[in-house]
Amino acid sequence: MVSLHATPTAKRGRVRALLLTVALASFSACYTPSERPIYLTDEQGREIVLHGVNISNAAKWDPLGLAWHTEADYERLGGWGFNAVRLLLFWSVLEPSQGAYDDAYLDAMEERLDWAANNGLMVILDFHQDLYGPAFTGDGAPAWATFDDGYEFTRVEPWWLNYLDPAVRAAFTHLYHDDWLTDAYADAWAHVAARLGSHPAVIGYDPMNEPYHANENLFTFEADVLLPFYQRVTEGIRSSDPDARIFFEPVPFPTSSGLPSGLPVFGDTNAVYTPHYYEPLVHEGSFYHQNAALVAAVIAHKAWEAEQHGVPFVLGEFGAHAGGVGHADYLRDLMTALDRYAAGWTIWSYDKGRAFALLDTNGDETDLLDAIVRPYPQRVAGEILRHRYFPAARILRVEYATVAGVDAPTEIFVPKARLYPRGFSVESSDPDGAWSFEFDADREVLRIWHDPAQAEHVVRVLPS
């Protein structure tokens, strides 16, 4: 593990999305962070900002639980400034029969971790599920771990309405409340951690993608059910990887639409808060309301929640339906909001030709990438104070404070070929001659050595 420390149906759906968008505005501005954000740090003490991607939706439909990516596709991520991957794994592929693990599957996952390490990518292992498992046309749990209480499942559209099906809800209820089944889930994680936890690319584990409340009381689920479930799964993971970092999520509905979580304080600082956010109208492929202040308020609240947990904030999933109006504007506003807290993120997803895909069917970039690829500080030799990128002017401003003993350079991704084809200049508030920089043109990474005699530093990157 990397050493880091801290149709009619559619129309109805759009109406619901609009109502939800209006409703969340009254909640999201209730709280804002009051303290300096907490960051992951590397072995040299530098604060880390993660920009990355989910790999991938295509893996859900592959019987092998993998996808089309090769090492060259992992290498491509660096050109977008990505330094992180949220890598999907599936319980049904790992343990198709109870107690019988498919280690060939983990061999394939290890190969992908090698690709990540070779390209400077940090990986979050995500036990992914949608609609509990394949039994309900989703992904996640194997057949032997699926108990529907005799309900007959009938698929409906859109896909996410299937979460309301009694059979799906029963399956989740059994997972949360049948001790032997919870233990089996934790044991599967322990097997993954034993095999992959020591890999240098791995920085942590996401115990369950979007844990659904099913038949539980939505208002008490996170405290009474989800938190104990997380604690048991964490025990399993740490039985194999004692230093494992847990990337935990709140209940997806309603938090993924921007409403607050009710999860009590996680109680474990070797963790990262990784909620999801899909603006309802954008998610449904409708339109972006162009209310940047609302988006900023949602992110501020999620940052506040991370503060309450005492852990860093990484937005684990977000995206934009490319068929909607104003989707690129939405992503730019979201990036600005996340930059305010130097929050990490992993976008959905590194796929081809789907609504949320970063690539078209030919594997060429979509305009989604133009909205999210920007300069940003990847590793900061000190305490990040403020960080902002101004897209129209293509100016990045990073402010940070000196921390004694942190001698490695600050590293800033600067997409020269994409944004600065005529070059860029670098300015520092440090005295002339007391600071220096170099630019790695292959990686498009700017390294800055600051003046340690200065308490604070302001660095600007701007077009030549």
Protein Blocks (a to p, Z undefined) as FASTA:
>chain_A
ZZdeehjklmmmmmmmmmmmmmmmmmmmmpccfbdcdddddfkopacddddddddfklmm
pmnlpafbdfklmmmmmmnopabdcddddfklmmmpghiacfklmmmmmmmmmmmmmnop
acddddddeehiamnopahjdfklcceehpacdddddfklmmmpmklmmmmmmmmmmmkl
mmmmmmmmmmmmmmmmmpmkbgbdcfbghiafkjacfklmmmmmmmmmmmmmmmmmmmmm
mmbccdddddfblklnopacfbdcehiabbcdddddddfklmnopacehiaklmmmmmmm
mmmmmmmnopacddfbgcddfkbghklmmmmmmmmmmmmnopacddddddehiaklcbdf
kopacfklmmmgccddfbdcbddfbdcddfknopacddddddehiabdcdddddfklmmm
nopadddfbdehiaccdddfklopacddddfkbmbdcdddddZZ
